[in-house]
Amino acid sequence: MSGGLAYEGLNNSGRYKKNFIVILNDNKMSISKNVGSMAKYLTKTRIKPSYLDAKSRVQGTLAKIPVIGKPLANAMKKLKDWVRDEFFGHRNNIFEQMGFTYYGTFDGHNIPQLVTALEAAKRKKGPVIVHVCTKKGKGYEFAEKNPKDFHGISSFDIDTGEPKSSAKGYSYIFGKYLCSLAENDKRICAITAAMSSGTGLEEFSKKYKERFFDVGIAEEHAVTFAGGLAAGNVIPVFAVYSTFLQRAYDQILHDAALQNLHVVLAIDRAGIVGEDGETHQGIFDVAFLNTIPNITIYAPSSFRELEIMLDKAIYHTKGTVAVRYPRGSEKYLPDDFEPSAEPYSLYGDTDCDDLIITYGRTFSDVCTARDELNKKVCILKLNQIKPFSEKAVEIALNYKRIFFFEEGIKSGGVGEKFGFALYQSGFNGKFDLTAIKNYVTQSTTQSALHRLGLDTESIKNKLAISS
C-alpha cells in the first residue's frame, strides 16, 4: 500500500459496478516494520470493531420485502451511517472515498470469520475491500517475535530459531563501512525501501536516525527523494535489492541521471539469489542501467573492494553511480590477489593465447577453474563495468581466444557491449560469451550457476574443450 501502483489500481477499480473483491492482507509489516502515513491510517482503521454482521442481516431482510424494500433501504442508509460512525468513529474512509465498499477488520487466522466476510463481499455489487489482519510468522514462535529476520532466512535450528551460519555477508560489510564513512561526514544519508535489515542498514538507522530514511515499499519515490537530497548537497545512498530497483527505472533515468545528480545506488543481491526465486534474481540491473547515460557502475569481487568502490562512488565519481554486490559471503580469492580501485585488473599469465574476462563474484570461480586446470590463461577483471575502460579493450585485442563469463542477462549486458567494442576495433579471433539468456527459476545458487554454465566446473569444461 506504500507503493504508487496500489493507488493506481484502486483509482481504476473504484469505478466498476460489477463484483470485484480486493483483500488487504494487513500484517503490520512490509519486510521491515511498516512506516509512513498509510501504516498509521491502517492502524487507526484496524482497531475499530466490525459492524459487517449487523449490516449484512439488515440488507438481507430488506431484499426480501417487495415494493417497499428499496425505499426502506434508502431510509435505512442514514441508520447505517449512524451505526458506522458509532462503531468506527469516522465516516467515509479512504477506500470508500475511492468507490469501494469497506468491510473490516477481520482476524485473518479465524477461518469461519473469513468465510462470512468473503461470502458477504461476494454478494455485494461493485468493488469491495476486505481488510484482513494477520500475524507475520504465525504458528512459529520465533518468527512471530522476530518477523523481519524470518522474512528471508538461511538454514536455522527449528528448536531455537537460531541461524546455523553466522558468516558475515556483503550486506553486513556495506552497512558497517557506510557507518564508518557517515561518522566523519554528516552529508551522508541512507535510504531504504522497507529493507533496513536485509540491506545491512540496521546499525545506520540506530546511529544516525536523523540521516536514515525508510520510505516504505516505494522504490520509485526512494530514487526521486534521493535526487532531491542530492540537489541539496546531501550525499544520498539508496540501498536496494537488484530486483526491486527495476521498479525505479523511470526515476533513475529522469530524476537522477538526466539531472546529473550525485545519487549512489547500493545494489544488493546482484546476480543469482537462489531460493528467493524467479522474481528475485538480480540479473537485469546491469542491462537496464547500460541504457542510461551519465551512470557509472562498479562491481567488487571482495569485501575490501566493496569498501574501496563505495568510497570511490561517494567521493570520486560524478553523477549517478551504482555499486553492485552479491548476496552472501565472500568467495575464494587467490593468495596473491590485490583489491583494486582501478577500472580493471589483470591476473595470471599475460603471455598466452587465452583471455578470460569477467566481473563481480564470478571472478572467484574463474580463478578456481584456472588453478585446477593449471592452464596458462590471463584473467581480465572489470572493476568498473559502465563505462568499461577503452584500455581494457586494447589489452583484449592481444589474445586469440576470449571467454567472457557474466552473471547477468546476456541481452544488453557487459559481455555484449565488450564484444561489440572488440569487433569495432578489428578483433578477428574467437569471442565466446557465457551469460544468462532467460528468467532463472528457483533453486540453490550453486545449482543455478551450474545450469547456466557459470560455476567452476562449467568454466573448467569450457576452457578444457577450447584447448
Salt bridges, closest charged atoms under 4 A:
ASP26 OD1 - ARG46 NH2 2.71
ASP26 OD2 - HIS131 NE2 2.78
ASP81 OD2 - LYS77 NZ 3.34
ASP81 OD1 - ARG84 NH2 3.22
ASP81 OD2 - ARG91 NH1 3.39
ASP85 OD2 - ARG91 NH2 2.51
GLU96 OE2 - ARG84 NH1 3.18
GLU141 OE2 - LYS145 NZ 2.85
ASP185 OD2 - ARG187 NH2 2.91
GLU202 OE1 - LYS148 NZ 2.74
GLU203 OE1 - LYS176 NZ 3.28
GLU203 OE2 - LYS207 NZ 2.92
GLU210 OE2 - ARG211 NE 3.81
GLU219 OE1 - ARG247 NH1 2.92
ASP250 OD1 - HIS254 ND1 2.91
ASP268 OD1 - ARG269 NH1 3.46
ASP276 OD2 - ARG327 NH1 3.29
ASP285 OD2 - ARG324 NE 2.64
GLU305 OE1 - LYS381 NZ 2.84
GLU307 OE1 - ARG304 NH1 2.90
ASP311 OD2 - HIS316 NE2 3.69
ASP349 OD2 - ARG370 NH2 3.25
ASP354 OD2 - LYS375 NZ 3.25
ASP354 OD1 - ARG401 NE 2.60
ASP365 OD2 - LYS331 NZ 2.58
ASP371 OD1 - ARG370 NH1 3.13
GLU372 OE1 - LYS460 NZ 2.82
GLU394 OE1 - LYS391 NZ 3.95
GLU407 OE2 - ARG361 NH2 2.65
ASP432 OD1 - LYS462 NZ 3.02
ASP455 OD2 - HIS450 ND1 2.90
GLU457 OE1 - LYS460 NZ 3.95
